[in-house]
């Protein structure tokens, strides 16, 4: 009976330790995301500004339209518009849509 209680206590201790570790890892990931947020916002806005400065011909050359570029303003502040737009361009290439 003592062995069963000891094994049970070890199991509970291990479970609590693992739970604490998971909570700490998640807290560290959240802290990292919060601390790096300003950099993501600055980068995203920089990429958006570059795209907004392109003329219609330049946008068409890379497979975009002005309307698609303007649609990136609906993204979260820290979402990189270039990732969103590259998915759109890739989908157009796959489906053979030309501008």
C-alpha positions in Angstrom: 0.0 0.0 0.0 2.9 2.4 0.7 4.3 1.7 -2.7 0.9 2.7 -4.3 0.7 5.9 -2.3 4.3 6.8 -3.2 3.7 6.1 -6.9 0.5 8.2 -6.7 2.4 11.1 -5.1 5.1 10.9 -7.7 2.5 10.9 -10.4 0.8 13.9 -8.9 4.1 15.7 -8.4 5.1 15.0 -12.0 1.7 16.2 -13.2 1.9 19.5 -11.3 5.5 20.0 -12.5 4.4 19.5 -16.1 1.5 21.8 -15.7 3.7 24.5 -14.3 6.2 24.1 -17.1 3.4 24.4 -19.7 2.1 27.5 -18.1 5.6 29.0 -18.0 6.3 28.2 -21.6 2.9 29.7 -22.7 3.6 32.8 -20.6 7.0 33.2 -22.1 5.6 32.9 -25.6 3.0 35.5 -24.8 5.6 37.9 -23.3 7.7 37.5 -26.4 4.8 38.2 -28.7 3.8 41.3 -26.7 7.4 42.6 -26.6 7.9 42.1 -30.4 4.6 43.5 -31.4 5.8 47.1 -32.1 8.4 45.8 -34.5 5.8 43.7 -36.3 3.6 46.8 -36.6 6.4 49.0 -38.0 7.4 46.3 -40.5 3.8 45.7 -41.7 3.2 49.4 -42.1 6.5 49.9 -44.0 5.5 47.1 -46.4 2.1 48.5 -46.9 3.5 52.0 -47.6 5.8 50.5 -50.3 2.9 48.8 -52.0 0.7 51.9 -51.8 3.4 53.9 -53.6 3.4 51.5 -56.6 1.6 52.7 -59.8 -1.0 50.5 -61.6 1.5 49.1 -64.1 3.9 48.0 -61.3 1.1 46.4 -59.4 -0.1 44.5 -62.4 3.5 43.3 -63.0 3.5 41.6 -59.7 -0.1 40.3 -60.1 -2.0 42.8 -57.9 -4.6 45.5 -58.4 -5.0 48.7 -56.4 -8.2 47.3 -54.8 -6.4 44.2 -53.5 -3.6 46.4 -52.1 -6.2 48.7 -50.4 -7.9 45.6 -48.9 -4.8 45.1 -46.8 -5.9 48.0 -44.6 -8.5 45.6 -43.1 -5.7 43.4 -41.7 -4.6 43.5 -38.1 -2.0 46.2 -37.5 0.7 43.6 -36.9 -0.2 41.4 -39.9 2.3 41.6 -42.7 0.4 42.6 -45.9 3.0 41.1 -48.1 2.2 37.5 -46.9 -1.5 38.1 -47.5 -0.9 39.5 -51.0 1.6 36.8 -52.0 -1.1 34.2 -51.2 -3.5 36.1 -53.5 -0.9 36.3 -56.3 -0.2 32.5 -55.9 -3.9 31.7 -56.1 -4.2 33.7 -59.3 -1.3 31.9 -60.8 -2.7 28.5 -59.9 -6.1 29.4 -61.4 -4.6 31.1 -64.5 -6.1 34.5 -63.7 -4.3 37.3 -65.5 -4.6 41.0 -64.9 
